[in-house]
Amino acid sequence: MTENSYNLHTPKRRLCIGAHHFEIGTRTLIMGILNVTPDSFSDGGRWSEVDLALEHAREMVAAGADILDIGGESTRPGHDPVSADEEIARVVPVIQRLAQELPGVPISIDTYKASVARAAVQAGAHLVNDVWGLRADPEMAKTCAELDVPVILMHNRETPHETDVLPNTLRELRECVELAHLAGIRDEQIWLDPGIGFGKTYEQNLYVMQQLDAICNLGYPVLLGTSRKSMIGNTLHLPVEDRVEGTAATVALGIAKGVEMIRVHDIQQMARIARMTDAMVRTRFDF
């Protein structure tokens, strides 16, 4: 695949998520975060009951979410890992209800475990969002290929790089793509995520934000997930619940750099930010 910088003349592409179709390049897609975990860093425990999760999902869709991302294990620093069986028990009932009651909304499963991905897709999920970029579970790439679903490959590592942060990040993302290719996952099913807040220091997170266009130039659509993260808290010295404006700044910059989807908690506010930024970044003028 050739490298392309994002600009107004980048060819638009069709994204297929199950039976759902989006035109990439026309507007920024909004992925709403629905954590059904007791220990999420931002909203732990609030949506762990199926009826409450469904109610919140409806609110996010009404506010502008295009896709719902369901997570059954917290990935915050210092989180307690859960077994695949426990994760499945948390996410499958929610996914089944969402698929039944919101059939027009694509569902993403946020997991790095192959067995969870399989159970989630069988329950009605359409997309796999892997925070370890297919590298945590040796069965994950093959499973996603067999399920024939799009995958989001996030950059992640146990410890931050000491030097050459951007070249190493790009190299490791390419390695994730190669894993996908070897398993039979097609190019049109691959998304990338720079992994803000994962395997990077505070300064490195800011630096990767500065260099997002280099990741967008790899030739794959990019998801940006910065919502309420510690990079924002450490910059503004604000608690999780007061990071809306900081998140908005990262969203606007990300769209200007070329990302195609944002993963956020505060749907209405970020959808407005995206719409305004799209008007400035993506609109073609003939005068």
C-alpha positions in Angstrom: 0.0 0.0 0.0 1.3 3.4 -0.9 1.7 6.2 1.6 -0.7 9.1 1.3 -0.8 12.3 3.2 -4.3 13.3 4.2 -5.6 16.2 2.2 -8.8 17.3 0.6 -8.0 15.3 -2.5 -7.4 12.0 -0.8 -9.8 9.5 -2.5 -12.8 8.6 -0.4 -13.2 5.0 0.6 -16.1 2.8 1.8 -15.8 1.3 5.2 -17.9 -1.8 5.7 -18.6 -2.9 9.3 -21.0 -5.9 9.0 -24.0 -4.6 7.0 -23.1 -1.0 7.9 -21.4 1.3 5.4 -19.5 4.5 5.9 -17.7 6.8 3.5 -14.2 7.5 4.9 -12.9 10.9 4.3 -16.3 12.7 4.2 -16.6 13.3 8.0 -15.0 12.1 11.2 -16.7 9.0 12.7 -17.6 9.0 16.3 -17.0 5.9 18.4 -18.8 6.0 21.8 -17.2 4.3 24.7 -19.3 1.8 26.7 -17.3 0.2 29.5 -19.2 -2.6 31.3 -16.4 -3.0 33.9 -16.4 -2.2 37.6 -13.0 -0.5 37.4 -12.9 1.7 34.3 -10.7 4.8 35.0 -13.5 7.2 33.9 -16.9 5.6 34.6 -16.2 2.4 36.4 -19.3 0.4 37.3 -21.9 2.9 36.0 -22.9 0.8 33.0 -22.2 -2.7 34.2 -25.9 -3.7 34.3 -27.4 -4.6 31.0 -30.4 -2.3 31.2 -28.2 0.7 32.3 -25.7 -0.1 29.5 -28.5 -0.2 26.9 -29.9 3.1 28.2 -26.6 4.8 27.9 -26.0 3.3 24.5 -29.2 4.9 23.3 -28.2 8.2 24.7 -24.8 8.1 22.9 -26.4 7.2 19.6 -28.9 10.1 20.0 -26.0 12.4 20.8 -24.2 11.4 17.6 -22.2 8.2 18.1 -21.8 6.2 14.9 -20.2 3.1 16.5 -20.4 1.7 20.1 -17.2 0.2 21.6 -18.0 -2.3 24.3 -15.2 -3.2 26.8 -15.3 -5.8 29.6 -11.8 -5.3 31.0 -10.3 -2.1 32.1 -7.0 -1.2 30.4 -6.1 1.7 32.6 -2.6 1.6 34.2 -2.5 -0.8 37.2 -5.8 -2.5 36.2 -6.6 -6.0 37.5 -6.7 -8.4 34.6 -9.8 -10.6 34.3 -10.2 -14.0 32.8 -11.7 -14.5 29.3 -14.7 -16.2 30.8 -15.4 -13.2 33.1 -14.9 -10.8 30.2 -17.3 -12.8 28.0 -19.9 -12.9 30.8 -19.7 -9.1 31.0 -19.9 -8.2 27.4 -22.0 -10.8 25.6 -25.3 -10.0 27.3 -24.9 -6.3 26.5 -23.9 -7.0 22.9 -26.8 -9.3 22.4 -29.3 -6.7 23.6 -27.6 -3.9 21.6 -27.7 -6.0 18.4 -31.4 -6.7 19.0 -32.6 -3.3 20.1 -30.2 -1.0 18.1 -29.7 -3.0 14.9 -28.7 0.1 12.9 -25.6 0.7 15.0 -22.3 -1.1 14.5 -20.8 -2.6 17.6 -17.1 -2.9 18.4 -15.6 -5.2 21.0 -12.7 -3.8 22.9 -10.6 -6.9 23.7 -7.1 -8.4 23.1 -8.3 -12.0 23.7 -9.3 -14.2 20.8 -12.0 -16.2 22.7 -13.6 -12.9 23.8 -13.5 -11.5 20.2 -15.1 -14.7 18.8 -17.9 -14.8 21.5 -18.6 -11.1 21.0 -18.8 -11.3 17.2 -21.1 -14.4 17.5 -23.3 -12.3 19.8 -23.6 -9.5 17.3 -20.4 -7.4 17.3 -19.0 -6.2 14.0 -15.5 -4.9 14.7 -12.5 -5.9 17.0 -10.6 -3.2 18.7 -7.4 -4.7 20.1 -5.3 -2.5 22.4 -2.3 -4.8 21.8 -2.4 -4.8 18.0 -2.8 -8.6 17.7 0.3 -9.2 19.7 -1.0 -10.2 23.2 -2.9 -13.4 22.1 -1.2 -15.6 19.4 -4.7 -16.7 18.3 -6.1 -13.2 17.8 -5.0 -12.5 14.2 -6.2 -15.9 13.0 -9.5 -15.5 14.8 -10.2 -12.0 13.3 -9.3 -13.4 9.9 -11.7 -16.3 10.3 -14.4 -14.0 11.6 -13.8 -11.7 8.6 -14.3 -8.5 10.6 -12.4 -5.1 10.6 -9.7 -4.7 13.2 -8.2 -1.7 15.0 -4.5 -2.3 15.7 -3.3 -0.1 18.6 0.3 0.7 19.3 1.2 -0.6 22.8 4.2 -1.8 24.7 5.2 -2.8 28.2 7.7 0.0 28.7 8.3 3.3 26.8 11.0 3.6 24.2 14.0 5.6 25.5 14.8 7.1 22.1 13.5 7.3 18.6 9.9 7.3 19.7 8.3 8.0 16.4 10.4 5.7 14.2 9.9 2.9 16.7 6.1 3.5 17.0 5.8 3.5 13.2 7.9 0.3 13.0 5.8 -1.5 15.6 2.5 -0.5 13.9 3.9 -1.9 10.7 4.7 -5.1 12.5 1.1 -5.3 13.7 -0.1 -4.8 10.1 2.2 -7.6 9.0 0.7 -9.9 11.6 -2.7 -9.1 10.2 -1.6 -9.8 6.7 0.0 -13.1 7.5 -3.2 -14.2 9.1 -5.2 -13.2 6.0 -6.8 -10.0 7.2 -7.3 -7.7 4.2 -6.0 -4.2 4.0 -9.5 -2.7 3.8 -10.2 -4.3 7.2 -7.3 -2.6 9.0 -7.4 0.5 11.1 -4.5 1.9 13.2 -4.5 3.6 16.6 -1.4 5.5 17.9 -2.1 4.3 21.4 -2.1 7.6 23.3 -1.7 6.8 27.0 -0.2 3.3 26.4 3.5 2.4 26.6 4.5 6.1 26.5 5.6 8.8 28.9 3.6 12.0 29.3 6.0 13.8 27.0 6.0 11.0 24.5 2.2 11.1 24.3 2.4 14.8 23.5 5.1 14.2 20.9 3.1 11.5 19.2 0.1 13.9 19.1 2.4 16.4 17.3 3.4 13.7 14.8 0.0 12.1 14.1 0.2 12.9 10.4 3.1 10.5 10.1 0.9 7.7 11.4 -1.9 8.8 9.1 0.6 8.6 6.2 1.0 4.9 6.7 -1.9 4.5 4.4 -4.6 3.1 6.8 -7.4 5.0 8.5 -6.6 6.0 12.0 -8.6 6.0 15.2 -7.7 8.4 17.9 -8.5 7.6 21.5 -7.6 10.5 23.9 -10.8 10.9 25.8 -10.3 12.1 29.4 -6.8 10.5 29.5 -4.0 11.3 31.9 -2.1 13.3 29.3 -4.9 15.8 29.5 -5.1 15.6 33.3 -1.3 16.1 33.7 -1.4 19.1 31.3 -4.4 20.9 32.8 -4.1 19.5 36.4 -7.8 18.4 36.3 -9.6 15.3 37.4 -11.2 12.9 35.0 -14.6 14.5 35.1 -13.2 17.9 34.1 -11.3 17.0 31.0 -13.9 17.8 28.3 -12.1 20.9 27.0 -8.7 19.1 26.9 -10.2 16.2 25.1 -11.7 18.7 22.6 -8.3 20.1 21.8 -6.9 16.7 21.1 -9.9 15.8 18.9 -9.5 19.0 16.8 -5.8 18.5 16.4 -6.3 14.8 15.5 -8.8 15.6 12.8 -6.6 18.3 11.4 -3.7 15.8 11.3 -5.9 13.3 9.4 -7.5 10.8 11.8 -10.8 9.4 10.5 -12.5 8.2 13.8 -12.4 9.4 17.4 -13.2 7.3 20.4 -14.8 9.4 23.1 -16.9 9.5 26.3 -18.6 12.9 25.8 -20.4 12.3 22.6 -22.5 15.4 22.1 -19.6 17.8 22.8 -17.0 15.9 20.7 -19.5 15.4 17.8 -19.9 19.1 17.6 -16.1 19.6 17.8 -15.7 17.1 15.0 -18.4 18.7 12.8 -16.8 22.1 13.2 -13.3 20.8 12.5 -14.5 18.8 9.5 -16.0 22.0 8.1 -12.6 23.7 8.2 -10.5 20.7 7.3 -12.5 18.6 4.8 -14.7 21.1 3.0 -13.7 21.8 -0.6 -14.0 25.4 -1.8 -14.0 26.4 -5.5 -13.3 30.1 -5.2 
